[in-house]
Amino acid sequence: MDNPVLVEVTRGDQVESTHRGAVAISDAQGNVLFALGDVETPVYPRSASKPIQALPLVESGAADAMGIDEAEIALACASHSGEPMHTSRVAAWLQRLGLAEGDLACGPHPVRYAPVWEDMIRRGEKPTRIHNNCSGKHAGFLTVAHHWGVATAGYERIDHPVQQAVAKALAELAGLSQPLPWAIDGCAAPNFAIPLSAFARALARLASPKTLTPERASAARRIVKAMTARPELVAGTGRVCTTLMRAGGGRVAVKTGAEATYAAIVPGHGLGIAIKIDDGGGRAAETTIAYLLARMGLLDPDTVHDIVNPPVLNTREARVGERRPATTLLDAPLPDLSGRAAAQ
Amino acid sequence: MDNPVLVEVTRGDQVESTHRGAVAISDAQGNVLFALGDVETPVYPRSASKPIQALPLVESGAADAMGIDEAEIALACASHSGEPMHTSRVAAWLQRLGLAEGDLACGPHPVRYAPVWEDMIRRGEKPTRIHNNCSGKHAGFLTVAHHWGVATAGYERIDHPVQQAVAKALAELAGLSQPLPWAIDGCAAPNFAIPLSAFARALARLASPKTLTPERASAARRIVKAMTARPELVAGTGRVCTTLMRAGGGRVAVKTGAEATYAAIVPGHGLGIAIKIDDGGGRAAETTIAYLLARMGLLDPDTVHDIVNPPVLNTREARVGERRPATTLLDAPLPDLSGRAAAQ
């Protein structure tokens, strides 16, 4: 099935580029309340699955045993920008475990936040594994291995108990049987492919934890609260995830992933939202998630206007076009959550 | 009409992202020898139209009058990387015209070639308009205005004689009537929207200049020769356009454009090739043009393998997937030009 066009990019009075994709909104029972496109073929949620990849850290008791605080839980769910608020916390966390940068399985990559990157260039510094946007997730994995007394080396391998715990949590939340298909993510950890409808269901179960065991319910609440309480740690200065969570004022936790995925957890309504843009164009995933959340009344439309409908600027800073939701989204019969009392 | 998937990006054994698009291959008579997808709706060729935007510079006599050499003609067709070989030549060219950086209508943007950009950061330098990847095109526009004795200020406006000359050349080559629809490009100059079939025809007429007036035919030959003789000036170190033209050994001139367009001029066979990827994903345009040229026997497949079919690497440099032409391209009944003698 061909996915519909969700986002258009114009130049002058003409559409220049289009992005197709799929959206699923589910409740915790697995009822798909809204769908666009193919929500049944497995896709890799990539970093949008980090809130679920963080579950073993909390539900295993590792977080409590190791004194992991709210900021560190937010970092375990983060694709961070490599700012000092991120890297200093990950470094201190590793040190508390008696581990170091070299114990992280993720490789280095350039720092996303330009002022920090430019400072590093001026000082002749190279990025380390702690600068990897996934370093908090990996610190979380290491914490679980340490807590369980299993080898920390190899924690990123599919057959390691930590990754098996992630797979089990994801499959149970999504209502899928194991083994899930998987591949290797940019950070060297496994990423499990699941249908968008099942991913939305898994997110909804984090939003509506009364359907879960007490340990998992408590872990889900802590993870969602950490993300919404510390949105600057989940992404960074000027990033879309951070802006959306601030605009939501605690009503929604969001997480982006590579190749244009997005996840949203709506605790007050027990809903999960999952997005994948076919072509991996992140700009379209950003417009789609911001539009959906604003239309559903979960955040202030004015605050997110420049994510939903930003201008296309030329190098003289003149407006020469715009990015905008396509008709498929504009006409979508979305649930209106603005007037509904929190159901959970 | 829905364009077909041209390029896939895999992770593990599964397709993670797909890119749709359209391709037209035409001869100078406007016969579309091969087409995929919608080649009749106007698209913005963006910088892929630079070889045509450079025509007035040469056919007006401005290039000869001002002593414009082959390197400068290549720069007039360039989206350059801001390396010293590019910026020093544009600066000297402007100086010869009695003009300066401030006369360029394009704005500054970060330099694409990382070693130069990092040097600028270390020295605390800001990019200038000369660093704009289009600065050679703009120097060409200024040269024409200077030669004609018209105002150089405002040369980027749609009603300026230079832009009208560009529009006329493009419409004549493409076989379209004026006025052409247009919008403002990233560099503040107009960009004209034309169907891919007409764009391919225009490129074919540059490849087969015997169909043109003597002035235009001579200009077309000089432009194509300059691009293929100085491919490092048309793009830069490590860039795809540069690599493809080197691999072609003079058999093909290529030019990329923003939002995933590509143009190819095949002088030995009098053909033009035009590509637009729907979603603006440049990686897919690169795979498509490299695959088409290699399949048609116009360049060495081994040299371009890592453009046609590059690995997807993670941050540990491990291969976790690949980018590849989709079945639509693999099964395409393309003309085989490897054994044919040059027809022009």
Interface residues (C-beta under 8 A of the other chain):
Chain A: D2 V9 R11 G12 D13 Q14 E16 S17 T18 H19 R20 P42 V43 Y44 A105 C106 G107 P108 H109 E118 I121 R122 N132 P181 W182 A183 I184 D185 G186 C187 A188 N191 A193 E259 A260 D278 D279 G280 G281 A284 N314 T315 R316 E317 A318 V320 G321
Chain B: D2 V9 R11 G12 D13 Q14 E16 S17 T18 H19 R20 P42 V43 Y44 A105 C106 G107 P108 H109 E118 I121 R122 N132 P181 W182 A183 I184 D185 G186 C187 A188 N191 A193 E259 A260 D278 D279 G280 G281 A284 N314 T315 R316 E317 A318 V320 G321
